Amino acid sequence: MKIHLSCSECVNEKLRKLMLQEGIQVDDNGQVALVEKGYEMPSHKVCILFEAIDFMEAFELVKLKHINDSQSNKDKQELKQIGDRLTAYNNNRYILINPQDILYINVNKTEVTCITKDKTCYLKEPLYYYEEELKHKNFIKINKSQLVNLMNVVEIIPWFNSRLVLLLDNDIKLEVSKMYAKLLRNVLGI
């Protein structure tokens, strides 16, 4: 994070010292400017205006933003290390599962399970969490308690009352409710 300073020499010196300790760069090309009242506000920058006596409050704002950005970058790096895999529980162990290996995710009362070709695993989060996390990975909700991986669907069979039945790779049949059948038809263009 780069910060532009527009302030008195005394305040500038104090702010530079504080920012150096926090690993915040002071640069005239910074997108955020700390501007002491009475000094020029640079154009095309987000300006934080402060009284000379309150320079610490302005610094604390910048510091919080820097900490949040750093934490966000750290979280992103950790997610990249794990990749896009989900953490599941099976046989008294935690395992990482690639979304493409999941046939479908099912909720039975409060228990969320993911079914792969060779095992059933338990997931920690509620179904709506996985619906959001996996929506860009070919997963779609087919009824109030199931998400299916469309990449593992072999056949789509029209059923009674505008419903559909999906036949998956390993001969599992899942029913698509009337409400979600319309969405599925739109997604698949049928």
N, C-alpha and C positions, 0 to 999 in steps of 0.2 A: 504494500500500500504506500502510495506517494502522497505527501501533503505539501501544499504550497502555503508559505507563511507570508502574511502582510501585516506587519506589526512593528512596534518600536524595537530598537536594538536590544534593550534589556530583556523584554519579553521574548524576543526571537531567540536570544541566547539560552534562556531557561527552557523554552519549548524544544529547541534542538537537542539539548542535553537529555531531557526526558524521553524524547522520541528515539534517540540513539539507544538508550537503555532498553526500550521496548522493541527495538528492531523495526521501527517505522522510518521510512525514508523521507527526508525533506527535499523536495524538488519543485522547481518552478513549473514543471509540466504536470504536476499532480492534479488529479480531477477534483480533489476536495481542497478548499482553502480555509485556513483559520485566519480570520480578519479581525484585528483589533479595531474597536470603534474609533472612527476618525481617519482610518487609513483606507486606501483605495481597494475596492472590491473587484477582483479580476472577473472579466466576462467569461461566459461558457464554463463556469465551474460551480460546483456546489459550495456555497460559502457559509461558514459558521461564524457569526458575528459575536464578539465578546468584549466585555469591559476589561481593561488591563488588570484590574484587581481579581477578576474571575477567570484568568487564563487556565487555572487548574481544572475548572469545570469543562472548559472547551477541550482540554487535553484528554480528560476522562472519556468524553464522547468519542474521540478519535481512537483512544485505546480500546474501548469496548467494541467498536467496529472492527478494529484490527484483530482482536481476539476472536470475534465471531467468524471473520473471514478465515483466519488460521484454522479454527476448529472445523469449519465447513470443508476446507481443503484436505484436512487430515481425514475426515469422514469419507470424502470421495476417494482418497488413496486407499483407505482400508477396504472400501467396497470394491475397488478395482482388484485388490489382492484376492478377495474372495470370489470375484467375478460376479456373475449373475445368479449364482447358486443359492438355493434355499436351505436353511438349517432345519432339519427334521429329527425326530426321535424314533429309534427302532431298536428293539432287543437291548434295552438298557444302555444305549449309546446314542450320541448325537452324530448325525451324518450330514454331509453336504450333497444336495441333489441338484442336478442340472434340470432346468425347466423343460427342456426338450424330452427328457426321460419320463416326465409325468404324463400319465394318461388323463387323469382327472383328479380334482380336489373335491372332497365330500364333507358335509357337516351332518353329524348325527347328534342331535341335542346340543351339547356344548363341546363335543369332540370333533376337531378338524383333522381329517386324514388326507394324505395324498397317496394315490395309487399309481405305482409304476408297473412295468411289465412283470417284474419278479418280486415285488414286496409292497407292503402297506406301511406307511410311516405316519407319525403323528406330528402335526404342526402346532406351533404356539399361538399364532395370531388368528383373529377371526377371519371369516371368509371374505368380507369386504376389503380387508387389507391385501389379500392375495389377488382379488379382482383388480384392484388399482395397480399393484406392483407388476402384474403379468399381462395387462391389457395390450401391451405392445409386443407381446411374445406369442401371439396367436391363441391366447386363452380367452374364452367368452363364457359368460354366465348362461346356463341353459335352464335353470329353475332356481327356486329360492335357496337351494342347498347344494348346488354343484357348479363347478367351473370345469370346462373341458378344454383340452389342448387340441385345437383343430387339426394340427399336423398329424395326429394319431387317429383321425376319423377316416374309416374306409368307405362307409356307405351312409347315406342319409335317406331314411325311409319315411314317406308321408304316413301320418297316422290319423286317428279319429279326431274330430273337433279341431282341425287346423294345427294339431300337434305334430311333432316329428320324433323319430327314434334314430339315434346315432349308433352305428356299429363301429366299435373301435378295433384296433389291431388284433387284440387277443380275444375276439368274439364277445366282448362286453357290450351290452346294450344299455343305453342311457336315454331316458325320455326327456324331450324338450317341451316345457310347458307352453301353452298357447301364447302367453304373454311374451316369452323369450323367443318363440319360434319366428315371430315377425322380425325381430332384430337379427336373428341368425340368417333368415332369408335375405335381408338387406345386405348383411356383411358378405355373404357368399354370392349375391347376385342371382338368386333363384326365385 
